[in-house]
Amino acid sequence: MKLDFGREVCGKTAVSESREWIVTNGIGGYASGTINSSLSRRYHGLLLAALRKPLGRTLLLAKLNETVEYGDRTYPLYTDRRSADLV
């Protein structure tokens, strides 16, 4: 499956935050988030494990701050939003 989002989606924060994804492992664990990697809901995270059955999920990895270095420049690929950003 190929997912392809252009500038019209990824270039606008409100639009990219409204596009969510989820991947489950079939035994209660999952990863979920938005396509711009902001954690806009309390259940978003990259590794949520079902350690206590049936509903006890534990957040093990919330997010990663990815960067790319090209030449002498560094480019952030992550998104951070704080409550002051929402005003």
N, CA, C and O atoms as CSV, one atom per row, in Angstrom:
chain,resi,resn,atom,element,x,y,z
A,1,MET,N,N,0.832,-1.158,0.000
A,1,MET,CA,C,0.000,0.000,0.000
A,1,MET,C,C,0.892,1.241,0.000
A,1,MET,O,O,1.826,1.339,0.796
A,2,LYS,N,N,0.610,2.160,-0.867
A,2,LYS,CA,C,1.368,3.395,-0.940
A,2,LYS,C,C,0.507,4.547,-0.425
A,2,LYS,O,O,-0.619,4.749,-0.879
A,3,LEU,N,N,1.049,5.284,0.515
A,3,LEU,CA,C,0.383,6.481,1.009
A,3,LEU,C,C,1.125,7.682,0.458
A,3,LEU,O,O,2.341,7.798,0.613
A,4,ASP,N,N,0.398,8.567,-0.180
A,4,ASP,CA,C,1.029,9.720,-0.810
A,4,ASP,C,C,0.226,10.968,-0.470
A,4,ASP,O,O,-0.918,11.120,-0.898
A,5,PHE,N,N,0.834,11.854,0.301
A,5,PHE,CA,C,0.199,13.111,0.672
A,5,PHE,C,C,1.037,14.246,0.108
A,5,PHE,O,O,2.254,14.278,0.295
A,6,GLY,N,N,0.403,15.156,-0.565
A,6,GLY,CA,C,1.117,16.273,-1.159
A,6,GLY,C,C,1.169,17.480,-0.237
A,6,GLY,O,O,0.809,17.414,0.939
A,7,ARG,N,N,1.625,18.572,-0.807
A,7,ARG,CA,C,1.760,19.815,-0.063
A,7,ARG,C,C,0.431,20.348,0.441
A,7,ARG,O,O,0.374,21.002,1.482
A,8,GLU,N,N,-0.638,20.069,-0.295
A,8,GLU,CA,C,-1.961,20.554,0.113
A,8,GLU,C,C,-2.416,19.935,1.432
A,8,GLU,O,O,-3.256,20.512,2.122
A,9,VAL,N,N,-1.883,18.785,1.789
A,9,VAL,CA,C,-2.191,18.140,3.071
A,9,VAL,C,C,-1.071,18.382,4.076
A,9,VAL,O,O,-1.329,18.872,5.176
A,10,CYS,N,N,0.142,18.054,3.724
A,10,CYS,CA,C,1.268,18.137,4.655
A,10,CYS,C,C,1.709,19.567,4.935
A,10,CYS,O,O,2.339,19.821,5.962
A,11,GLY,N,N,1.398,20.495,4.058
A,11,GLY,CA,C,1.824,21.876,4.243
A,11,GLY,C,C,0.914,22.708,5.116
A,11,GLY,O,O,1.214,23.868,5.395
A,12,LYS,N,N,-0.196,22.133,5.552
A,12,LYS,CA,C,-1.151,22.861,6.392
A,12,LYS,C,C,-1.362,22.090,7.682
A,12,LYS,O,O,-1.837,20.954,7.668
A,13,THR,N,N,-1.006,22.713,8.799
A,13,THR,CA,C,-1.053,22.033,10.104
A,13,THR,C,C,-2.444,21.508,10.428
A,13,THR,O,O,-2.579,20.358,10.845
A,14,ALA,N,N,-3.468,22.311,10.249
A,14,ALA,CA,C,-4.827,21.878,10.600
A,14,ALA,C,C,-5.255,20.660,9.784
A,14,ALA,O,O,-5.925,19.768,10.304
A,15,VAL,N,N,-4.874,20.623,8.525
A,15,VAL,CA,C,-5.250,19.493,7.665
A,15,VAL,C,C,-4.447,18.250,8.026
A,15,VAL,O,O,-5.008,17.160,8.142
A,16,SER,N,N,-3.131,18.407,8.204
A,16,SER,CA,C,-2.295,17.235,8.500
A,16,SER,C,C,-2.573,16.670,9.892
A,16,SER,O,O,-2.406,15.470,10.108
A,17,GLU,N,N,-2.992,17.506,10.834
A,17,GLU,CA,C,-3.364,16.980,12.154
A,17,GLU,C,C,-4.690,16.235,12.132
A,17,GLU,O,O,-4.955,15.420,13.016
A,18,SER,N,N,-5.516,16.498,11.147
A,18,SER,CA,C,-6.802,15.803,11.069
A,18,SER,C,C,-6.683,14.433,10.403
A,18,SER,O,O,-7.641,13.660,10.422
A,19,ARG,N,N,-5.539,14.122,9.822
A,19,ARG,CA,C,-5.297,12.815,9.199
A,19,ARG,C,C,-4.563,11.927,10.196
A,19,ARG,O,O,-3.396,12.169,10.504
A,20,GLU,N,N,-5.235,10.912,10.694
A,20,GLU,CA,C,-4.657,10.028,11.702
A,20,GLU,C,C,-4.412,8.643,11.129
A,20,GLU,O,O,-5.032,8.250,10.141
A,21,TRP,N,N,-3.503,7.908,11.756
A,21,TRP,CA,C,-3.189,6.544,11.363
A,21,TRP,C,C,-3.104,5.677,12.618
A,21,TRP,O,O,-2.874,6.173,13.721
A,22,ILE,N,N,-3.294,4.380,12.426
A,22,ILE,CA,C,-3.146,3.413,13.525
A,22,ILE,C,C,-2.656,2.091,12.941
A,22,ILE,O,O,-3.084,1.674,11.864
A,23,VAL,N,N,-1.750,1.439,13.671
A,23,VAL,CA,C,-1.248,0.111,13.310
A,23,VAL,C,C,-1.357,-0.741,14.564
A,23,VAL,O,O,-0.847,-0.358,15.617
A,24,THR,N,N,-2.014,-1.891,14.468
A,24,THR,CA,C,-2.176,-2.776,15.615
A,24,THR,C,C,-1.348,-4.038,15.424
A,24,THR,O,O,-0.972,-4.388,14.305
A,25,ASN,N,N,-1.069,-4.721,16.542
A,25,ASN,CA,C,-0.280,-5.954,16.447
A,25,ASN,C,C,-1.121,-7.212,16.702
A,25,ASN,O,O,-0.581,-8.318,16.700
A,26,GLY,N,N,-2.419,-7.061,16.921
A,26,GLY,CA,C,-3.292,-8.216,17.080
A,26,GLY,C,C,-3.359,-8.786,18.487
A,26,GLY,O,O,-4.176,-9.669,18.745
A,27,ILE,N,N,-2.527,-8.311,19.406
A,27,ILE,CA,C,-2.563,-8.796,20.796
A,27,ILE,C,C,-2.777,-7.640,21.786
A,27,ILE,O,O,-2.465,-7.759,22.971
A,28,GLY,N,N,-3.308,-6.530,21.282
A,28,GLY,CA,C,-3.667,-5.412,22.152
A,28,GLY,C,C,-2.742,-4.214,22.085
A,28,GLY,O,O,-3.090,-3.144,22.585
A,29,GLY,N,N,-1.584,-4.360,21.486
A,29,GLY,CA,C,-0.671,-3.235,21.361
A,29,GLY,C,C,-0.911,-2.489,20.063
A,29,GLY,O,O,-1.491,-3.033,19.124
A,30,TYR,N,N,-0.464,-1.243,20.014
A,30,TYR,CA,C,-0.657,-0.471,18.794
A,30,TYR,C,C,0.278,0.730,18.755
A,30,TYR,O,O,0.954,1.050,19.732
A,31,ALA,N,N,0.296,1.379,17.609
A,31,ALA,CA,C,0.950,2.663,17.401
A,31,ALA,C,C,-0.059,3.532,16.664
A,31,ALA,O,O,-0.775,3.043,15.791
A,32,SER,N,N,-0.122,4.817,17.006
A,32,SER,CA,C,-1.047,5.716,16.320
A,32,SER,C,C,-0.541,7.138,16.402
A,32,SER,O,O,0.258,7.482,17.274
A,33,GLY,N,N,-1.015,7.954,15.487
A,33,GLY,CA,C,-0.612,9.352,15.470
A,33,GLY,C,C,-1.247,10.082,14.309
A,33,GLY,O,O,-2.190,9.592,13.688
A,34,THR,N,N,-0.718,11.260,14.024
A,34,THR,CA,C,-1.154,12.036,12.879
A,34,THR,C,C,-0.042,12.024,11.839
A,34,THR,O,O,1.096,11.674,12.149
A,35,ILE,N,N,-0.365,12.402,10.612
A,35,ILE,CA,C,0.663,12.324,9.583
A,35,ILE,C,C,1.734,13.393,9.744
A,35,ILE,O,O,2.800,13.280,9.138
A,36,ASN,N,N,1.484,14.436,10.549
A,36,ASN,CA,C,2.544,15.417,10.793
A,36,ASN,C,C,3.279,15.136,12.100
A,36,ASN,O,O,4.067,15.964,12.555
A,37,SER,N,N,3.034,14.000,12.694
A,37,SER,CA,C,3.695,13.474,13.899
A,37,SER,C,C,3.418,14.263,15.173
A,37,SER,O,O,4.127,14.091,16.165
A,38,SER,N,N,2.408,15.118,15.166
A,38,SER,CA,C,2.047,15.792,16.414
A,38,SER,C,C,1.187,14.848,17.250
A,38,SER,O,O,0.399,14.071,16.711
A,39,LEU,N,N,1.342,14.924,18.550
A,39,LEU,CA,C,0.572,14.073,19.468
A,39,LEU,C,C,-0.653,14.863,19.908
A,39,LEU,O,O,-0.629,15.519,20.950
A,40,SER,N,N,-1.707,14.805,19.133
A,40,SER,CA,C,-2.884,15.624,19.404
A,40,SER,C,C,-3.942,14.913,20.252
A,40,SER,O,O,-4.928,15.536,20.645
A,41,ARG,N,N,-3.759,13.644,20.534
A,41,ARG,CA,C,-4.695,12.911,21.394
A,41,ARG,C,C,-3.907,12.148,22.447
A,41,ARG,O,O,-2.738,11.821,22.241
A,42,ARG,N,N,-4.542,11.869,23.563
A,42,ARG,CA,C,-3.817,11.224,24.654
A,42,ARG,C,C,-3.435,9.783,24.343
A,42,ARG,O,O,-2.539,9.238,24.988
A,43,TYR,N,N,-4.084,9.158,23.382
A,43,TYR,CA,C,-3.752,7.774,23.043
A,43,TYR,C,C,-2.763,7.667,21.878
A,43,TYR,O,O,-2.491,6.559,21.416
A,44,HIS,N,N,-2.224,8.775,21.398
A,44,HIS,CA,C,-1.208,8.716,20.348
A,44,HIS,C,C,0.135,8.294,20.926
A,44,HIS,O,O,0.487,8.690,22.037
A,45,GLY,N,N,0.869,7.511,20.193
A,45,GLY,CA,C,2.205,7.073,20.584
A,45,GLY,C,C,2.722,6.063,19.583
A,45,GLY,O,O,1.954,5.490,18.811
A,46,LEU,N,N,4.026,5.848,19.597
A,46,LEU,CA,C,4.633,4.922,18.652
A,46,LEU,C,C,4.715,3.496,19.160
A,46,LEU,O,O,4.869,2.565,18.368
A,47,LEU,N,N,4.615,3.308,20.477
A,47,LEU,CA,C,4.625,1.955,21.027
A,47,LEU,C,C,3.786,1.928,22.294
A,47,LEU,O,O,4.225,2.376,23.352
A,48,LEU,N,N,2.578,1.398,22.176
A,48,LEU,CA,C,1.695,1.181,23.312
A,48,LEU,C,C,1.507,-0.313,23.439
A,48,LEU,O,O,0.969,-0.958,22.539
A,49,ALA,N,N,1.949,-0.862,24.555
A,49,ALA,CA,C,1.920,-2.308,24.761
A,49,ALA,C,C,0.802,-2.684,25.719
A,49,ALA,O,O,0.541,-1.974,26.690
A,50,ALA,N,N,0.141,-3.806,25.443
A,50,ALA,CA,C,-0.889,-4.334,26.329
A,50,ALA,C,C,-0.201,-5.247,27.337
A,50,ALA,O,O,-0.071,-6.449,27.105
A,51,LEU,N,N,0.237,-4.678,28.453
A,51,LEU,CA,C,0.974,-5.458,29.454
A,51,LEU,C,C,0.049,-6.112,30.468
A,51,LEU,O,O,0.343,-7.205,30.953
A,52,ARG,N,N,-1.064,-5.463,30.797
A,52,ARG,CA,C,-2.043,-6.021,31.738
A,52,ARG,C,C,-3.353,-6.232,31.005
A,52,ARG,O,O,-3.948,-5.270,30.519
A,53,LYS,N,N,-3.803,-7.443,30.918
A,53,LYS,CA,C,-5.020,-7.783,30.187
A,53,LYS,C,C,-6.231,-7.364,31.002
A,53,LYS,O,O,-6.131,-7.377,32.229
A,54,PRO,N,N,-7.372,-6.993,30.421
A,54,PRO,CA,C,-7.598,-6.818,29.003
A,54,PRO,C,C,-7.380,-5.377,28.525
A,54,PRO,O,O,-7.189,-5.157,27.329
A,55,LEU,N,N,-7.404,-4.395,29.427
A,55,LEU,CA,C,-7.364,-3.009,28.970
A,55,LEU,C,C,-6.144,-2.227,29.436
A,55,LEU,O,O,-6.052,-1.036,29.140
A,56,GLY,N,N,-5.222,-2.827,30.137
A,56,GLY,CA,C,-4.086,-2.097,30.683
A,56,GLY,C,C,-2.991,-1.873,29.672
A,56,GLY,O,O,-2.092,-2.702,29.532
A,57,ARG,N,N,-3.055,-0.770,28.970
A,57,ARG,CA,C,-2.017,-0.451,27.982
A,57,ARG,C,C,-1.007,0.513,28.577
A,57,ARG,O,O,-1.368,1.400,29.351
A,58,THR,N,N,0.251,0.344,28.220
A,58,THR,CA,C,1.337,1.168,28.738
A,58,THR,C,C,2.061,1.842,27.574
A,58,THR,O,O,2.473,1.187,26.617
A,59,LEU,N,N,2.204,3.154,27.675
A,59,LEU,CA,C,2.928,3.906,26.657
A,59,LEU,C,C,4.420,3.731,26.889
A,59,LEU,O,O,4.946,4.157,27.918
A,60,LEU,N,N,5.105,3.102,25.933
A,60,LEU,CA,C,6.539,2.853,26.047
A,60,LEU,C,C,7.372,3.829,25.215
A,60,LEU,O,O,8.507,4.136,25.579
A,61,LEU,N,N,6.823,4.318,24.105
A,61,LEU,CA,C,7.532,5.280,23.266
A,61,LEU,C,C,6.521,6.269,22.708
A,61,LEU,O,O,5.664,5.909,21.901
A,62,ALA,N,N,6.628,7.524,23.147
A,62,ALA,CA,C,5.668,8.541,22.718
A,62,ALA,C,C,5.976,9.053,21.321
A,62,ALA,O,O,5.091,9.078,20.465
A,63,LYS,N,N,7.215,9.461,21.074
A,63,LYS,CA,C,7.564,10.003,19.767
A,63,LYS,C,C,9.066,10.024,19.576
A,63,LYS,O,O,9.832,9.811,20.516
A,64,LEU,N,N,9.470,10.282,18.354
A,64,LEU,CA,C,10.872,10.468,18.006
A,64,LEU,C,C,11.022,11.826,17.340
A,64,LEU,O,O,10.143,12.254,16.592
A,65,ASN,N,N,12.115,12.495,17.605
A,65,ASN,CA,C,12.405,13.758,16.941
A,65,ASN,C,C,13.457,13.494,15.860
A,65,ASN,O,O,14.658,13.508,16.128
A,66,GLU,N,N,12.983,13.252,14.641
A,66,GLU,CA,C,13.852,12.897,13.536
A,66,GLU,C,C,14.422,14.149,12.885
A,66,GLU,O,O,13.738,15.166,12.771
A,67,THR,N,N,15.668,14.070,12.464
A,67,THR,CA,C,16.298,15.148,11.708
A,67,THR,C,C,17.100,14.551,10.559
A,67,THR,O,O,17.507,13.390,10.601
A,68,VAL,N,N,17.317,15.361,9.546
A,68,VAL,CA,C,18.129,14.973,8.399
A,68,VAL,C,C,19.238,15.997,8.260
A,68,VAL,O,O,19.001,17.202,8.349
A,69,GLU,N,N,20.449,15.510,8.041
A,69,GLU,CA,C,21.574,16.404,7.783
A,69,GLU,C,C,21.945,16.306,6.317
A,69,GLU,O,O,22.133,15.216,5.778
A,70,TYR,N,N,22.045,17.458,5.682
A,70,TYR,CA,C,22.437,17.524,4.281
A,70,TYR,C,C,23.456,18.642,4.145
A,70,TYR,O,O,23.144,19.811,4.374
A,71,GLY,N,N,24.663,18.280,3.774
A,71,GLY,CA,C,25.732,19.275,3.737
A,71,GLY,C,C,26.022,19.766,5.143
A,71,GLY,O,O,26.263,18.969,6.049
A,72,ASP,N,N,26.000,21.053,5.320
A,72,ASP,CA,C,26.244,21.623,6.653
A,72,ASP,C,C,24.962,22.076,7.327
A,72,ASP,O,O,25.017,22.809,8.314
A,73,ARG,N,N,23.800,21.654,6.816
A,73,ARG,CA,C,22.515,22.065,7.391
A,73,ARG,C,C,21.781,20.885,7.995
A,73,ARG,O,O,21.928,19.749,7.544
A,74,THR,N,N,20.992,21.161,9.013
A,74,THR,CA,C,20.156,20.161,9.665
A,74,THR,C,C,18.692,20.560,9.490
A,74,THR,O,O,18.324,21.713,9.710
A,75,TYR,N,N,17.867,19.599,9.093
A,75,TYR,CA,C,16.453,19.851,8.853
A,75,TYR,C,C,15.620,18.987,9.796
A,75,TYR,O,O,15.732,17.762,9.764
A,76,PRO,N,N,14.778,19.608,10.643
A,76,PRO,CA,C,13.907,18.813,11.513
A,76,PRO,C,C,12.738,18.227,10.716
A,76,PRO,O,O,12.163,18.896,9.859
A,77,LEU,N,N,12.401,16.982,11.007
A,77,LEU,CA,C,11.270,16.308,10.365
A,77,LEU,C,C,10.139,16.062,11.351
A,77,LEU,O,O,9.194,15.342,11.030
A,78,TYR,N,N,10.211,16.627,12.512
A,78,TYR,CA,C,9.227,16.377,13.565
A,78,TYR,C,C,8.384,17.622,13.816
A,78,TYR,O,O,8.698,18.713,13.340
A,79,THR,N,N,7.314,17.435,14.570
A,79,THR,CA,C,6.409,18.512,14.920
A,79,THR,C,C,6.238,18.539,16.430
A,79,THR,O,O,5.973,17.509,17.050
A,80,ASP,N,N,6.387,19.703,17.012
A,80,ASP,CA,C,6.093,19.906,18.435
A,80,ASP,C,C,5.091,21.031,18.558
A,80,ASP,O,O,5.307,22.123,18.033
A,81,ARG,N,N,3.993,20.771,19.251
A,81,ARG,CA,C,2.997,21.813,19.504
A,81,ARG,C,C,2.740,21.858,20.991
A,81,ARG,O,O,2.610,20.821,21.641
A,82,ARG,N,N,2.667,23.036,21.517
A,82,ARG,CA,C,2.377,23.232,22.942
A,82,ARG,C,C,1.087,24.016,23.064
A,82,ARG,O,O,0.605,24.566,22.074
A,83,SER,N,N,0.521,24.080,24.254
A,83,SER,CA,C,-0.773,24.753,24.426
A,83,SER,C,C,-0.693,26.218,24.002
A,83,SER,O,O,-1.685,26.760,23.515
A,84,ALA,N,N,0.458,26.875,24.173
A,84,ALA,CA,C,0.599,28.273,23.740
A,84,ALA,C,C,0.510,28.388,22.224
A,84,ALA,O,O,0.130,29.442,21.715
A,85,ASP,N,N,0.853,27.323,21.482
A,85,ASP,CA,C,0.783,27.338,20.024
A,85,ASP,C,C,-0.659,27.313,19.530
A,85,ASP,O,O,-0.923,27.696,18.391
A,86,LEU,N,N,-1.592,26.870,20.364
A,86,LEU,CA,C,-2.978,26.707,19.957
A,86,LEU,C,C,-3.800,27.977,20.123
A,86,LEU,O,O,-4.942,28.030,19.667
A,87,VAL,N,N,-3.251,28.990,20.761
A,87,VAL,CA,C,-4.008,30.230,21.007
A,87,VAL,C,C,-4.080,31.061,19.769
A,87,VAL,O,O,-4.675,32.138,19.782
